Amino acid sequence: MHQEPLRTAGVALATASKALILLHGRGGSAADILSLASHLHVPDFALLAPQATQNTWYPYSFLASPAQNEPWLSDALTAVGRAVATAEAQGITKENIYFLGFSQGACLTLEYVARHAARYGGVAAFTGGLIGDQIYQDNYTGNFNGTPIYIGTSDPDPHVPVERVRASTVLLTNLSAAVTEKIYPNMGHTISQQEIVAANTLIFNKPSS
């Protein structure tokens, strides 16, 4: 498989004590999602953003059966794993690795961390849910040990049913994550200022300005 480059920004990995892995949405780019960091309280973080081939992590809806989205889904999860390994190779522990994704990137974020549950720094998922035509419980093991996870979404959303968001919250909570689920009426398929404030407060542990 052709590997797209890993875009980096923020503090140099060699000197950073924390890392934030950002995953862009369908049609977006690593550069797009990196620009979001200017709105987050992450001045001391190394920023890592994998780039999806042709700007999409997998071709079909996240609600398609996983087999339909292969081999792209496995490749996408591998790309996230490479970003984690890159941070860990510089001595950044899982407790200091954070994740953020929007839309397709939020789905990929939640899918990755649920498949590799551990105590991470925190997870922010802007409009996303676990991937598949149903939730395949056997894919998810491990223990988040209280990792804070924020999931924000619109009701309704054209791509992500609220029912899947709620089901994802249940599964993540059962893996001992501290999930905050926020459902905003008629927000639209976007990242709102309310969500930025929530992520900064809940995940990045700084008061909103």
CORVEN-V448161 format. One record per pair of residues at least 24 apart in sequence whose ideal C-beta (glycine too) atoms are under 10 Angstrom apart, sorted by the first residue. I is the first residue (numbers start at 1). GAP is how many residues later the second one is. Records with the same first field share a line. If there is no record, write none. Layout:
I: GAP, GAP
This chain:
1: 52, 70, 71, 73, 74, 77, 78
2: 51, 73
3: 47, 48, 50, 72, 75, 76, 79
4: 25, 26, 46, 47, 48, 49, 50, 51, 71, 75
5: 25, 44, 45, 46
6: 24, 42, 43, 44, 45, 73, 76, 77, 80
7: 24, 26, 27, 40, 41, 42, 43, 44, 76
8: 26, 38, 39, 40, 41, 75, 78
9: 25, 26, 28, 29, 33, 36, 37, 38, 39, 40
10: 24, 27, 32, 33, 34, 35, 36, 37, 38
11: 31, 32, 33, 34, 35, 36
12: 34, 78
13: 33, 34, 35, 73, 74, 76, 77, 78, 79
14: 32, 76, 77
15: 29, 31, 75
16: 28, 29, 30, 31, 32, 71, 74, 75, 76, 80
17: 27, 28, 29, 73, 74, 75, 76, 79
18: 24, 26, 27, 28, 69, 74, 75, 77, 78, 79, 80, 103, 186
19: 26, 27, 28, 29, 64, 65, 67, 68, 69, 71, 73, 74, 77, 78, 79, 80, 102
20: 25, 26, 27, 28, 29, 63, 67, 76, 77, 78, 79, 80, 101, 102, 104, 183, 184
21: 24, 25, 26, 27, 28, 29, 58, 59, 61, 62, 63, 65, 66, 76, 77, 78, 79, 80, 88, 91, 92, 99, 102
22: 25, 26, 27, 28, 61, 76, 77, 78, 79, 80, 83, 87, 102
23: 25, 26, 27, 28, 29, 34, 53, 56, 57, 60, 76, 77, 78, 79, 80, 81, 82, 83, 84, 85, 86, 89, 102, 105
24: 25, 26, 27, 28, 31, 32, 33, 77, 78, 79, 80, 81, 84
25: 27, 30, 31, 32, 76, 77, 78, 79, 80, 81, 82, 83, 101, 102, 103, 134, 164, 166
26: 26, 29, 30, 31, 32, 33, 35, 36, 76, 77, 78, 79, 81, 133
27: 25, 27, 28, 29, 76, 77
28: 24, 27, 28, 74, 75, 76, 77
29: 26
30: 25
32: 70, 73
33: 67, 68, 69, 72, 158
36: 64, 66, 88, 90, 155, 160, 163
37: 63
39: 152, 154, 157, 158, 160, 161
40: 58, 60, 84, 156, 159, 160, 163, 164, 166
41: 155, 158, 159, 160, 162, 163, 164, 165, 166, 167, 168
42: 56, 58, 158, 161, 162, 164
43: 161, 163
45: 47, 51, 52, 53, 76, 159
46: 40, 41, 44, 46, 50, 51
47: 51, 53
48: 32, 34, 35, 36, 38, 39, 44, 49, 51
49: 34, 51, 56
50: 26, 28, 29, 30, 31, 32, 33, 36, 55, 58
51: 28
52: 24, 27, 52, 53, 56
53: 26
55: 49
56: 48
57: 44, 47, 48, 50, 51, 54, 74
58: 46, 49, 50, 73
61: 43, 46, 70, 72, 98, 99
62: 41, 42, 44, 45, 46, 48, 49, 66, 67, 68, 69, 70, 71, 97, 98, 102
63: 44, 66, 68, 69, 70, 71, 96, 97, 98, 101
64: 67, 68, 69
65: 66, 67, 68, 69, 71
66: 45, 65, 66, 67, 68, 70, 73
67: 65, 66
68: 64, 65
69: 62, 63
73: 34, 35, 38, 58, 59
76: 28, 29, 31, 32, 35, 36, 55
77: 31, 34, 35, 38, 39, 54
78: 34
79: 29, 33
80: 25, 28, 29, 31, 32, 33, 35, 36
81: 31, 34, 35
83: 29
84: 28, 29, 32, 34, 36
92: 29
93: 25, 26, 27, 28
94: 24, 25, 26, 27, 51, 53
95: 24, 25, 26, 27, 50, 52
96: 24, 25
97: 24, 25, 26
98: 24, 25, 26, 49, 50, 101, 105, 106
99: 24, 25, 26, 48, 50, 104
100: 24, 25, 26, 50, 91, 99, 103, 104
101: 24, 25, 26, 27
102: 24, 25, 26, 87, 88, 89, 93
103: 24, 25, 50, 54, 56, 57, 86, 87, 88
104: 24, 27, 55, 56
106: 45, 46, 47, 54, 59, 62, 85
107: 24, 25, 52, 53, 57, 61
109: 40, 42
110: 39, 41, 55, 58, 59, 61, 62
111: 28, 29, 57
113: 27, 29, 31, 34, 36, 59, 62, 64
114: 25, 26, 27, 28, 30, 35, 54, 57, 58, 61, 63
115: 24, 25, 26, 27
116: 24, 25, 26
117: 24, 25, 26, 27, 28, 30, 55, 58, 59, 60
118: 24, 25, 26, 27, 29, 57
119: 24, 25, 26, 27, 28, 57, 58
120: 24, 25, 27, 28, 29, 57
121: 26, 27, 82, 83, 84
122: 25, 26, 27, 28, 55, 56, 77, 80, 81, 82, 83
123: 24, 25, 26, 27, 28, 49, 54, 56, 76, 80
124: 24, 25, 26, 27, 28, 56, 67, 71, 72, 74, 75, 76, 78, 79, 80
125: 24, 25, 26, 27, 28, 35, 40, 43, 47, 54, 56, 70, 74
126: 24, 25, 26, 27, 63, 64, 65, 66, 69, 70, 72, 73
127: 24, 25, 26, 27, 30, 31, 32, 33, 38, 57, 60, 61, 62, 63, 64, 65, 68
128: 24, 25, 29, 31, 32, 36, 37, 40
129: 24, 28, 30, 31, 32, 33, 34, 35, 36, 37, 38, 39, 40, 42
130: 34, 35, 37, 38, 39, 41, 42
131: 33, 37
132: 32
134: 30, 33
135: 29, 32, 33, 35, 36
136: 35
137: 34, 37
139: 32
140: 31, 32, 34, 35
141: 34
142: 33, 34
143: 32, 33, 34
144: 28, 29, 30, 31, 32, 33, 34, 35
145: 30, 31, 32, 33
146: 30, 31, 32
147: 25, 28, 29, 30, 31, 32, 56
148: 29, 30, 31, 32, 51, 54, 55, 56, 57
149: 24, 26, 28, 29, 30, 31, 32, 53, 54
150: 28, 29, 30, 31, 32, 45, 48, 49, 50, 51, 52, 53, 54
151: 28, 29, 30, 31, 32, 44, 47
152: 28, 29, 30, 31, 32, 35, 39, 40, 42, 43, 44, 46, 47
153: 28, 29, 30, 31, 34, 36, 42
154: 29, 30, 31, 32, 33, 34, 35, 36, 38, 41
155: 28, 29, 30, 31, 32
156: 29, 30, 31, 32, 33
157: 26, 27, 29, 30, 31, 32, 33
158: 30, 31
159: 30
160: 29
178: 24
